[in-house]
Amino acid sequence: MSKTGIEKSVKLLWVVGIGVWGSMVALLWWHLYEAQTFAQASLNSTRLGLVSAIGIFWSLAGAAWLAKLKKTRTT
């Protein structure tokens, strides 16, 4: 079956989101080790945790979307 325009745009949005998330994790990880004070390291660590949590939820949303897509195609 061919994908609809909405399915293609949702997949593209998800892939772009994963790319942005990955680059943010890499940037924050680099800044974490470049911190010169404990306060900078703590702030960067907190940001890294928040960005990682967003990535987990973004991945779960993609998995839920794929499960829903498979369910609608089999019925």
Steps between C-alpha positions, in 0.01 A plus 500: 500500500613853436537750779275800525636853517431519873690176566798627300504837674471342846788264423709789367424706811599206721827442314589871511418503873735208561773682306454819703490301823821314413686818419382663824618201705840514332528876555395482864733207565790700356406804712473280808868409475604854406344653813738703712293518818276263689200725429557479125539123516186466711294713263625310196433170673144608577447610141642172373257310722204701374599463136551125551154471657349683204680258267356202686148637474555589133612142430200359686271724296657362182456143621136568588447655158652197326287263708188695412597502134551122499170449678305709249663327203421149623133571567 
